[in-house]
Amino acid sequence: MDWKFKEWQEFSTVEIVLRNEEEDDECEVYLTQTKIPANEKKEKLEFGWKEYYFEAMSKILGYPQRD
C-alpha cells in the first residue's frame, strides 16, 4: 500500500505480511516500508507504527504485543 505524511512530497510503500504456523495459535506481523524520504527519522516511523497502529490493534484484539 502507499502511505505518507501530509508534508511528504511522495508516497512510501508499505508491505504488511502475516505469518503463522499451522500448529501455533499465533500470528506474526512483518512490516516493511520503503521509499522513505532521506530526511525522515527511522525512530519516528517505528514509534508511530508501534504506538498508533500495532498497540491499538493489540488492545482491541486482546493479544499482547511483542517486538
Secondary structure, 3 states (H helix, E strand, C coil): CEECCCCCCCCEEEEEEEECCCCCCCCEEEEEEECCCCCCCHHHHHHHHHHHHHHHHHHHHCCCCCC
